[in-house]
């Protein structure tokens, strides 16, 4: 487990830490789906993932839940980049 003090980081610092460290020892939806933080700036984040067969709906396209989760993560993380340390 990591010993990084997340409460001492601003939201932007935390998102940049995730971008550079790509932690695998912390359970998260990002780890589960293989999300990557491609760009991290104040108020803006670009997240991507590689689709795989398990992400398909019965029609063979990406399930809407995967798209919604990616959107939810991007929006939440973008807002988080604007927060001071110790705020969630």
DRENKE-168523 format. One record per residue: residue in three letters; x, y, z of N, C-alpha, C, O in turn; residue number from 1. Coordinates in Angstrom, 1 decimal. Layout:
BEGIN
@residu: ala; n_X: X; n_Y: Y; n_Z: Z; ca_X: X; ca_Y: Y; ca_Z: Z; c_X: X; c_Y: Y; c_Z: Z; o_X: X; o_Y: Y; o_Z: Z; num: NUM $
...
END
This chain:
BEGIN
@residu: unk; n_X: 0.8; n_Y: -1.2; n_Z: 0.0; ca_X: 0.0; ca_Y: 0.0; ca_Z: 0.0; c_X: 0.9; c_Y: 1.2; c_Z: 0.0; o_X: 2.0; o_Y: 1.2; o_Z: 0.5; num: 1 $
@residu: unk; n_X: 0.4; n_Y: 2.3; n_Z: -0.6; ca_X: 1.2; ca_Y: 3.5; ca_Z: -0.7; c_X: 1.2; c_Y: 4.3; c_Z: 0.6; o_X: 0.3; o_Y: 4.2; o_Z: 1.4; num: 2 $
@residu: unk; n_X: 2.2; n_Y: 5.1; n_Z: 0.8; ca_X: 2.3; ca_Y: 6.0; ca_Z: 2.0; c_X: 2.1; c_Y: 7.4; c_Z: 1.6; o_X: 2.4; o_Y: 8.3; o_Z: 2.4; num: 3 $
@residu: unk; n_X: 1.7; n_Y: 7.7; n_Z: 0.4; ca_X: 1.4; ca_Y: 9.1; ca_Z: 0.0; c_X: 0.3; c_Y: 9.7; c_Z: 0.8; o_X: -0.7; o_Y: 9.1; o_Z: 1.0; num: 4 $
@residu: unk; n_X: 0.5; n_Y: 10.9; n_Z: 1.3; ca_X: -0.5; ca_Y: 11.6; ca_Z: 2.0; c_X: -1.4; c_Y: 12.4; c_Z: 1.1; o_X: -1.1; o_Y: 13.6; o_Z: 0.7; num: 5 $
@residu: unk; n_X: -2.5; n_Y: 11.8; n_Z: 0.7; ca_X: -3.4; ca_Y: 12.4; ca_Z: -0.3; c_X: -4.1; c_Y: 13.7; c_Z: 0.3; o_X: -4.4; o_Y: 14.6; o_Z: -0.5; num: 6 $
@residu: unk; n_X: -4.3; n_Y: 13.7; n_Z: 1.6; ca_X: -5.0; ca_Y: 14.9; ca_Z: 2.2; c_X: -4.2; c_Y: 16.1; c_Z: 2.1; o_X: -4.7; o_Y: 17.2; o_Z: 2.2; num: 7 $
@residu: unk; n_X: -2.9; n_Y: 16.0; n_Z: 2.0; ca_X: -2.0; ca_Y: 17.1; ca_Z: 1.9; c_X: -1.8; c_Y: 17.7; c_Z: 0.5; o_X: -1.3; o_Y: 18.7; o_Z: 0.2; num: 8 $
@residu: unk; n_X: -2.4; n_Y: 17.0; n_Z: -0.5; ca_X: -2.3; ca_Y: 17.4; ca_Z: -1.9; c_X: -3.5; c_Y: 18.2; c_Z: -2.3; o_X: -4.6; o_Y: 17.9; o_Z: -1.9; num: 9 $
@residu: unk; n_X: -3.3; n_Y: 19.1; n_Z: -3.2; ca_X: -4.4; ca_Y: 19.8; ca_Z: -3.8; c_X: -5.0; c_Y: 18.8; c_Z: -4.8; o_X: -4.4; o_Y: 17.8; o_Z: -5.1; num: 10 $
@residu: unk; n_X: -6.2; n_Y: 19.1; n_Z: -5.3; ca_X: -6.9; ca_Y: 18.2; ca_Z: -6.2; c_X: -6.0; c_Y: 18.0; c_Z: -7.5; o_X: -5.9; o_Y: 16.9; o_Z: -8.1; num: 11 $
@residu: unk; n_X: -5.4; n_Y: 19.1; n_Z: -8.0; ca_X: -4.6; ca_Y: 19.1; ca_Z: -9.2; c_X: -3.4; c_Y: 18.2; c_Z: -8.9; o_X: -3.0; o_Y: 17.4; o_Z: -9.8; num: 12 $
@residu: unk; n_X: -2.7; n_Y: 18.4; n_Z: -7.8; ca_X: -1.6; ca_Y: 17.6; ca_Z: -7.4; c_X: -1.9; c_Y: 16.1; c_Z: -7.4; o_X: -1.2; o_Y: 15.2; o_Z: -7.9; num: 13 $
@residu: unk; n_X: -3.1; n_Y: 15.8; n_Z: -6.8; ca_X: -3.5; ca_Y: 14.4; ca_Z: -6.7; c_X: -3.8; c_Y: 13.8; c_Z: -8.1; o_X: -3.3; o_Y: 12.7; o_Z: -8.4; num: 14 $
@residu: unk; n_X: -4.5; n_Y: 14.5; n_Z: -9.0; ca_X: -4.7; ca_Y: 14.0; ca_Z: -10.3; c_X: -3.4; c_Y: 13.8; c_Z: -11.1; o_X: -3.3; o_Y: 12.9; o_Z: -11.9; num: 15 $
@residu: unk; n_X: -2.5; n_Y: 14.8; n_Z: -10.9; ca_X: -1.2; ca_Y: 14.6; ca_Z: -11.6; c_X: -0.4; c_Y: 13.4; c_Z: -11.1; o_X: 0.3; o_Y: 12.8; o_Z: -11.8; num: 16 $
@residu: unk; n_X: -0.6; n_Y: 13.2; n_Z: -9.7; ca_X: 0.1; ca_Y: 12.0; ca_Z: -9.1; c_X: -0.5; c_Y: 10.7; c_Z: -9.8; o_X: 0.3; o_Y: 9.8; o_Z: -10.1; num: 17 $
@residu: unk; n_X: -1.8; n_Y: 10.7; n_Z: -9.9; ca_X: -2.4; ca_Y: 9.5; ca_Z: -10.5; c_X: -1.9; c_Y: 9.4; c_Z: -12.0; o_X: -1.6; o_Y: 8.2; o_Z: -12.4; num: 18 $
@residu: unk; n_X: -1.8; n_Y: 10.5; n_Z: -12.7; ca_X: -1.3; ca_Y: 10.4; ca_Z: -14.1; c_X: 0.1; c_Y: 9.9; c_Z: -14.2; o_X: 0.3; o_Y: 9.0; o_Z: -15.0; num: 19 $
@residu: unk; n_X: 1.0; n_Y: 10.3; n_Z: -13.3; ca_X: 2.4; ca_Y: 9.9; ca_Z: -13.4; c_X: 2.6; c_Y: 8.5; c_Z: -12.8; o_X: 3.4; o_Y: 7.7; o_Z: -13.3; num: 20 $
@residu: unk; n_X: 2.0; n_Y: 8.3; n_Z: -11.6; ca_X: 2.3; ca_Y: 7.0; ca_Z: -10.9; c_X: 1.5; c_Y: 5.8; c_Z: -11.4; o_X: 1.9; o_Y: 4.7; o_Z: -11.3; num: 21 $
@residu: unk; n_X: 0.3; n_Y: 6.1; n_Z: -11.9; ca_X: -0.6; ca_Y: 5.0; ca_Z: -12.3; c_X: -0.7; c_Y: 3.9; c_Z: -11.3; o_X: -0.3; o_Y: 2.7; o_Z: -11.6; num: 22 $
@residu: unk; n_X: -1.1; n_Y: 4.2; n_Z: -10.1; ca_X: -1.1; ca_Y: 3.2; ca_Z: -9.0; c_X: -1.9; c_Y: 2.0; c_Z: -9.3; o_X: -3.0; o_Y: 2.1; o_Z: -9.7; num: 23 $
@residu: unk; n_X: -1.3; n_Y: 0.8; n_Z: -9.0; ca_X: -2.0; ca_Y: -0.4; ca_Z: -9.2; c_X: -2.4; c_Y: -1.1; c_Z: -7.8; o_X: -3.1; o_Y: -2.1; o_Z: -7.8; num: 24 $
@residu: unk; n_X: -1.9; n_Y: -0.5; n_Z: -6.7; ca_X: -2.2; ca_Y: -1.0; ca_Z: -5.4; c_X: -3.4; c_Y: -0.4; c_Z: -4.7; o_X: -3.7; o_Y: -0.7; o_Z: -3.6; num: 25 $
@residu: unk; n_X: -4.1; n_Y: 0.5; n_Z: -5.4; ca_X: -5.2; ca_Y: 1.2; ca_Z: -4.8; c_X: -6.5; c_Y: 0.8; c_Z: -5.6; o_X: -6.5; o_Y: 1.1; o_Z: -6.8; num: 26 $
@residu: unk; n_X: -7.4; n_Y: 0.1; n_Z: -5.0; ca_X: -8.6; ca_Y: -0.3; ca_Z: -5.8; c_X: -9.4; c_Y: 1.0; c_Z: -6.3; o_X: -9.6; o_Y: 1.9; o_Z: -5.5; num: 27 $
@residu: unk; n_X: -9.8; n_Y: 0.9; n_Z: -7.6; ca_X: -10.5; ca_Y: 2.0; ca_Z: -8.1; c_X: -11.2; c_Y: 1.6; c_Z: -9.4; o_X: -10.8; o_Y: 0.6; o_Z: -10.0; num: 28 $
@residu: unk; n_X: -12.2; n_Y: 2.3; n_Z: -9.8; ca_X: -12.9; ca_Y: 2.0; ca_Z: -11.1; c_X: -11.9; c_Y: 2.3; c_Z: -12.3; o_X: -11.9; o_Y: 1.6; o_Z: -13.3; num: 29 $
@residu: unk; n_X: -11.0; n_Y: 3.2; n_Z: -12.1; ca_X: -10.0; ca_Y: 3.5; ca_Z: -13.1; c_X: -9.1; c_Y: 2.3; c_Z: -13.3; o_X: -8.8; o_Y: 1.9; o_Z: -14.5; num: 30 $
@residu: unk; n_X: -8.7; n_Y: 1.7; n_Z: -12.2; ca_X: -7.8; ca_Y: 0.5; ca_Z: -12.4; c_X: -8.6; c_Y: -0.6; c_Z: -13.0; o_X: -8.1; o_Y: -1.4; o_Z: -13.8; num: 31 $
@residu: unk; n_X: -9.8; n_Y: -0.8; n_Z: -12.5; ca_X: -10.7; ca_Y: -1.9; ca_Z: -13.0; c_X: -10.9; c_Y: -1.8; c_Z: -14.6; o_X: -10.8; o_Y: -2.8; o_Z: -15.3; num: 32 $
@residu: unk; n_X: -11.1; n_Y: -0.6; n_Z: -15.1; ca_X: -11.4; ca_Y: -0.4; ca_Z: -16.5; c_X: -10.1; c_Y: -0.1; c_Z: -17.3; o_X: -10.2; o_Y: -0.1; o_Z: -18.5; num: 33 $
@residu: unk; n_X: -9.0; n_Y: 0.2; n_Z: -16.6; ca_X: -7.8; ca_Y: 0.5; ca_Z: -17.4; c_X: -7.7; c_Y: 1.9; c_Z: -17.9; o_X: -7.2; o_Y: 2.2; o_Z: -18.9; num: 34 $
@residu: unk; n_X: -8.3; n_Y: 2.8; n_Z: -17.1; ca_X: -8.3; ca_Y: 4.2; ca_Z: -17.5; c_X: -6.9; c_Y: 4.8; c_Z: -17.4; o_X: -6.1; o_Y: 4.5; o_Z: -16.5; num: 35 $
@residu: unk; n_X: -6.6; n_Y: 5.8; n_Z: -18.4; ca_X: -5.4; ca_Y: 6.5; ca_Z: -18.4; c_X: -5.7; c_Y: 8.0; c_Z: -18.3; o_X: -6.6; o_Y: 8.5; o_Z: -19.0; num: 36 $
@residu: unk; n_X: -4.9; n_Y: 8.7; n_Z: -17.5; ca_X: -5.1; ca_Y: 10.2; ca_Z: -17.4; c_X: -4.1; c_Y: 10.8; c_Z: -18.4; o_X: -2.9; o_Y: 10.9; o_Z: -18.2; num: 37 $
@residu: unk; n_X: -4.6; n_Y: 11.1; n_Z: -19.6; ca_X: -3.8; ca_Y: 11.6; ca_Z: -20.7; c_X: -3.4; c_Y: 13.1; c_Z: -20.5; o_X: -2.2; o_Y: 13.4; o_Z: -20.8; num: 38 $
@residu: unk; n_X: -4.3; n_Y: 13.9; n_Z: -20.0; ca_X: -4.0; ca_Y: 15.3; ca_Z: -19.8; c_X: -4.6; c_Y: 15.7; c_Z: -18.5; o_X: -5.8; o_Y: 15.4; o_Z: -18.2; num: 39 $
@residu: unk; n_X: -3.9; n_Y: 16.5; n_Z: -17.7; ca_X: -4.4; ca_Y: 16.9; ca_Z: -16.4; c_X: -4.0; c_Y: 18.4; c_Z: -16.3; o_X: -2.8; o_Y: 18.7; o_Z: -16.2; num: 40 $
@residu: unk; n_X: -5.0; n_Y: 19.3; n_Z: -16.2; ca_X: -4.8; ca_Y: 20.7; ca_Z: -16.0; c_X: -5.8; c_Y: 21.2; c_Z: -15.1; o_X: -6.8; o_Y: 20.5; o_Z: -14.8; num: 41 $
@residu: unk; n_X: -5.7; n_Y: 22.4; n_Z: -14.6; ca_X: -6.7; ca_Y: 23.0; ca_Z: -13.7; c_X: -8.0; c_Y: 23.1; c_Z: -14.4; o_X: -8.2; o_Y: 23.8; o_Z: -15.4; num: 42 $
@residu: unk; n_X: -9.0; n_Y: 22.4; n_Z: -13.9; ca_X: -10.4; ca_Y: 22.4; ca_Z: -14.4; c_X: -10.5; c_Y: 21.5; c_Z: -15.7; o_X: -11.6; o_Y: 21.6; o_Z: -16.3; num: 43 $
@residu: unk; n_X: -9.5; n_Y: 20.8; n_Z: -16.1; ca_X: -9.6; ca_Y: 20.0; ca_Z: -17.3; c_X: -8.8; c_Y: 18.7; c_Z: -17.2; o_X: -7.7; o_Y: 18.7; o_Z: -16.7; num: 44 $
@residu: unk; n_X: -9.4; n_Y: 17.6; n_Z: -17.6; ca_X: -8.8; ca_Y: 16.3; ca_Z: -17.6; c_X: -9.2; c_Y: 15.5; c_Z: -18.8; o_X: -10.4; o_Y: 15.6; o_Z: -19.2; num: 45 $
@residu: unk; n_X: -8.3; n_Y: 14.8; n_Z: -19.4; ca_X: -8.6; ca_Y: 13.9; ca_Z: -20.6; c_X: -8.3; c_Y: 12.5; c_Z: -20.1; o_X: -7.1; o_Y: 12.2; o_Z: -19.7; num: 46 $
@residu: unk; n_X: -9.3; n_Y: 11.6; n_Z: -20.1; ca_X: -9.1; ca_Y: 10.2; ca_Z: -19.7; c_X: -9.5; c_Y: 9.3; c_Z: -20.8; o_X: -10.4; o_Y: 9.6; o_Z: -21.6; num: 47 $
@residu: unk; n_X: -8.7; n_Y: 8.3; n_Z: -21.0; ca_X: -9.0; ca_Y: 7.3; ca_Z: -22.1; c_X: -8.9; c_Y: 5.9; c_Z: -21.5; o_X: -8.4; o_Y: 5.7; o_Z: -20.5; num: 48 $
@residu: unk; n_X: -9.4; n_Y: 5.0; n_Z: -22.3; ca_X: -9.3; ca_Y: 3.6; ca_Z: -22.0; c_X: -9.3; c_Y: 2.8; c_Z: -23.3; o_X: -9.9; o_Y: 3.3; o_Z: -24.3; num: 49 $
@residu: unk; n_X: -8.8; n_Y: 1.6; n_Z: -23.3; ca_X: -8.9; ca_Y: 0.7; ca_Z: -24.4; c_X: -10.1; c_Y: -0.2; c_Z: -24.2; o_X: -10.2; o_Y: -0.8; o_Z: -23.2; num: 50 $
@residu: unk; n_X: -11.0; n_Y: -0.2; n_Z: -25.2; ca_X: -12.1; ca_Y: -1.1; ca_Z: -25.1; c_X: -11.6; c_Y: -2.6; c_Z: -25.2; o_X: -10.6; o_Y: -2.9; o_Z: -25.7; num: 51 $
@residu: unk; n_X: -12.5; n_Y: -3.5; n_Z: -24.7; ca_X: -12.2; ca_Y: -4.9; ca_Z: -24.8; c_X: -13.5; c_Y: -5.6; c_Z: -24.9; o_X: -14.6; o_Y: -5.0; o_Z: -24.6; num: 52 $
@residu: unk; n_X: -13.5; n_Y: -6.9; n_Z: -25.3; ca_X: -14.8; ca_Y: -7.6; ca_Z: -25.5; c_X: -15.7; c_Y: -7.6; c_Z: -24.3; o_X: -16.9; o_Y: -7.6; o_Z: -24.5; num: 53 $
@residu: unk; n_X: -15.2; n_Y: -7.6; n_Z: -23.1; ca_X: -16.0; ca_Y: -7.5; ca_Z: -21.9; c_X: -16.8; c_Y: -6.2; c_Z: -21.8; o_X: -17.8; o_Y: -6.2; o_Z: -21.0; num: 54 $
@residu: unk; n_X: -16.5; n_Y: -5.2; n_Z: -22.5; ca_X: -17.2; ca_Y: -3.9; ca_Z: -22.4; c_X: -18.4; c_Y: -3.9; c_Z: -23.4; o_X: -19.1; o_Y: -2.8; o_Z: -23.5; num: 55 $
@residu: unk; n_X: -18.6; n_Y: -4.9; n_Z: -24.2; ca_X: -19.6; ca_Y: -4.9; ca_Z: -25.2; c_X: -21.0; c_Y: -5.2; c_Z: -24.7; o_X: -21.2; o_Y: -5.9; o_Z: -23.7; num: 56 $
@residu: unk; n_X: -22.0; n_Y: -4.6; n_Z: -25.3; ca_X: -23.4; ca_Y: -4.9; ca_Z: -25.1; c_X: -23.8; c_Y: -6.0; c_Z: -26.0; o_X: -22.9; o_Y: -6.5; o_Z: -26.8; num: 57 $
@residu: unk; n_X: -25.0; n_Y: -6.6; n_Z: -26.0; ca_X: -25.4; ca_Y: -7.7; ca_Z: -26.9; c_X: -25.3; c_Y: -7.4; c_Z: -28.4; o_X: -25.2; o_Y: -8.3; o_Z: -29.2; num: 58 $
@residu: unk; n_X: -25.2; n_Y: -6.1; n_Z: -28.7; ca_X: -25.1; ca_Y: -5.7; ca_Z: -30.1; c_X: -23.6; c_Y: -5.7; c_Z: -30.6; o_X: -23.3; o_Y: -5.5; o_Z: -31.8; num: 59 $
@residu: unk; n_X: -22.7; n_Y: -5.8; n_Z: -29.6; ca_X: -21.3; ca_Y: -5.8; ca_Z: -29.9; c_X: -20.6; c_Y: -4.5; c_Z: -29.9; o_X: -19.5; o_Y: -4.3; o_Z: -30.3; num: 60 $
@residu: unk; n_X: -21.3; n_Y: -3.4; n_Z: -29.4; ca_X: -20.7; ca_Y: -2.1; ca_Z: -29.3; c_X: -20.5; c_Y: -1.8; c_Z: -27.8; o_X: -20.9; o_Y: -2.6; o_Z: -26.9; num: 61 $
@residu: unk; n_X: -19.7; n_Y: -0.8; n_Z: -27.5; ca_X: -19.4; ca_Y: -0.5; ca_Z: -26.1; c_X: -20.7; c_Y: -0.2; c_Z: -25.4; o_X: -21.5; o_Y: 0.6; o_Z: -25.8; num: 62 $
@residu: unk; n_X: -20.8; n_Y: -0.8; n_Z: -24.2; ca_X: -22.0; ca_Y: -0.7; ca_Z: -23.4; c_X: -22.1; c_Y: 0.8; c_Z: -22.9; o_X: -21.0; o_Y: 1.4; o_Z: -22.6; num: 63 $
@residu: unk; n_X: -23.3; n_Y: 1.3; n_Z: -22.8; ca_X: -23.4; ca_Y: 2.7; ca_Z: -22.4; c_X: -22.9; c_Y: 2.9; c_Z: -21.0; o_X: -22.5; o_Y: 4.1; o_Z: -20.7; num: 64 $
@residu: unk; n_X: -23.0; n_Y: 1.9; n_Z: -20.2; ca_X: -22.5; ca_Y: 2.1; ca_Z: -18.8; c_X: -21.0; c_Y: 2.4; c_Z: -18.8; o_X: -20.5; o_Y: 3.1; o_Z: -17.9; num: 65 $
@residu: unk; n_X: -20.2; n_Y: 1.8; n_Z: -19.7; ca_X: -18.8; ca_Y: 2.1; ca_Z: -19.8; c_X: -18.6; c_Y: 3.5; c_Z: -20.2; o_X: -17.8; o_Y: 4.2; o_Z: -19.6; num: 66 $
@residu: unk; n_X: -19.3; n_Y: 4.0; n_Z: -21.2; ca_X: -19.2; ca_Y: 5.4; ca_Z: -21.6; c_X: -19.6; c_Y: 6.3; c_Z: -20.5; o_X: -19.0; o_Y: 7.4; o_Z: -20.3; num: 67 $
@residu: unk; n_X: -20.7; n_Y: 6.0; n_Z: -19.8; ca_X: -21.2; ca_Y: 6.8; ca_Z: -18.7; c_X: -20.2; c_Y: 6.9; c_Z: -17.6; o_X: -20.0; o_Y: 7.9; o_Z: -16.9; num: 68 $
@residu: unk; n_X: -19.5; n_Y: 5.8; n_Z: -17.3; ca_X: -18.5; ca_Y: 5.7; ca_Z: -16.2; c_X: -17.3; c_Y: 6.6; c_Z: -16.6; o_X: -16.7; o_Y: 7.3; o_Z: -15.8; num: 69 $
@residu: unk; n_X: -16.9; n_Y: 6.5; n_Z: -17.9; ca_X: -15.8; ca_Y: 7.3; ca_Z: -18.4; c_X: -16.1; c_Y: 8.8; c_Z: -18.3; o_X: -15.3; o_Y: 9.6; o_Z: -17.8; num: 70 $
@residu: unk; n_X: -17.3; n_Y: 9.2; n_Z: -18.6; ca_X: -17.8; ca_Y: 10.6; ca_Z: -18.6; c_X: -17.9; c_Y: 11.0; c_Z: -17.1; o_X: -17.4; o_Y: 12.1; o_Z: -16.8; num: 71 $
@residu: unk; n_X: -18.4; n_Y: 10.2; n_Z: -16.2; ca_X: -18.5; ca_Y: 10.5; ca_Z: -14.8; c_X: -17.1; c_Y: 10.7; c_Z: -14.2; o_X: -16.9; o_Y: 11.7; o_Z: -13.4; num: 72 $
@residu: unk; n_X: -16.2; n_Y: 9.9; n_Z: -14.5; ca_X: -14.8; ca_Y: 10.0; ca_Z: -14.0; c_X: -14.2; c_Y: 11.3; c_Z: -14.5; o_X: -13.5; o_Y: 12.0; o_Z: -13.7; num: 73 $
@residu: unk; n_X: -14.3; n_Y: 11.6; n_Z: -15.8; ca_X: -13.7; ca_Y: 12.8; ca_Z: -16.4; c_X: -14.3; c_Y: 14.0; c_Z: -15.7; o_X: -13.5; o_Y: 14.9; o_Z: -15.4; num: 74 $
@residu: unk; n_X: -15.6; n_Y: 14.1; n_Z: -15.6; ca_X: -16.2; ca_Y: 15.3; ca_Z: -15.0; c_X: -15.8; c_Y: 15.4; c_Z: -13.5; o_X: -15.4; o_Y: 16.5; o_Z: -13.1; num: 75 $
@residu: unk; n_X: -15.9; n_Y: 14.3; n_Z: -12.8; ca_X: -15.5; ca_Y: 14.4; ca_Z: -11.4; c_X: -14.1; c_Y: 14.8; c_Z: -11.1; o_X: -13.8; o_Y: 15.6; o_Z: -10.3; num: 76 $
@residu: unk; n_X: -13.2; n_Y: 14.2; n_Z: -11.9; ca_X: -11.8; ca_Y: 14.5; ca_Z: -11.8; c_X: -11.4; c_Y: 15.9; c_Z: -12.2; o_X: -10.6; o_Y: 16.6; o_Z: -11.7; num: 77 $
@residu: unk; n_X: -12.1; n_Y: 16.4; n_Z: -13.3; ca_X: -11.9; ca_Y: 17.8; ca_Z: -13.7; c_X: -12.3; c_Y: 18.8; c_Z: -12.6; o_X: -11.6; o_Y: 19.7; o_Z: -12.3; num: 78 $
@residu: unk; n_X: -13.4; n_Y: 18.5; n_Z: -11.9; ca_X: -13.8; ca_Y: 19.4; ca_Z: -10.8; c_X: -12.8; c_Y: 19.2; c_Z: -9.7; o_X: -12.4; o_Y: 20.2; o_Z: -9.0; num: 79 $
@residu: unk; n_X: -12.3; n_Y: 18.0; n_Z: -9.4; ca_X: -11.4; ca_Y: 17.8; ca_Z: -8.3; c_X: -10.1; c_Y: 18.6; c_Z: -8.5; o_X: -9.4; o_Y: 18.9; o_Z: -7.6; num: 80 $
@residu: unk; n_X: -9.7; n_Y: 18.8; n_Z: -9.8; ca_X: -8.4; ca_Y: 19.5; ca_Z: -10.0; c_X: -8.5; c_Y: 21.0; c_Z: -9.5; o_X: -7.5; o_Y: 21.6; o_Z: -9.4; num: 81 $
@residu: unk; n_X: -9.7; n_Y: 21.5; n_Z: -9.2; ca_X: -9.9; ca_Y: 22.8; ca_Z: -8.8; c_X: -9.9; c_Y: 23.0; c_Z: -7.3; o_X: -10.0; o_Y: 24.1; o_Z: -6.7; num: 82 $
@residu: unk; n_X: -9.8; n_Y: 21.8; n_Z: -6.6; ca_X: -10.0; ca_Y: 21.9; ca_Z: -5.1; c_X: -8.7; c_Y: 22.0; c_Z: -4.3; o_X: -7.7; o_Y: 21.6; o_Z: -4.8; num: 83 $
@residu: unk; n_X: -8.8; n_Y: 22.7; n_Z: -3.2; ca_X: -7.6; ca_Y: 22.9; ca_Z: -2.4; c_X: -7.3; c_Y: 21.6; c_Z: -1.6; o_X: -8.1; o_Y: 20.7; o_Z: -1.6; num: 84 $
@residu: unk; n_X: -6.1; n_Y: 21.5; n_Z: -1.0; ca_X: -5.7; ca_Y: 20.3; ca_Z: -0.3; c_X: -6.7; c_Y: 20.0; c_Z: 0.9; o_X: -7.3; o_Y: 21.0; o_Z: 1.5; num: 85 $
@residu: unk; n_X: -7.0; n_Y: 18.8; n_Z: 1.1; ca_X: -7.9; ca_Y: 18.4; ca_Z: 2.2; c_X: -9.4; c_Y: 18.5; c_Z: 1.9; o_X: -10.2; o_Y: 18.3; o_Z: 2.8; num: 86 $
@residu: unk; n_X: -9.7; n_Y: 18.8; n_Z: 0.7; ca_X: -11.1; ca_Y: 19.0; ca_Z: 0.3; c_X: -11.5; c_Y: 17.9; c_Z: -0.7; o_X: -10.7; o_Y: 17.6; o_Z: -1.6; num: 87 $
@residu: unk; n_X: -12.6; n_Y: 17.3; n_Z: -0.5; ca_X: -13.1; ca_Y: 16.2; ca_Z: -1.4; c_X: -14.5; c_Y: 16.5; c_Z: -2.0; o_X: -15.0; o_Y: 15.7; o_Z: -2.8; num: 88 $
END
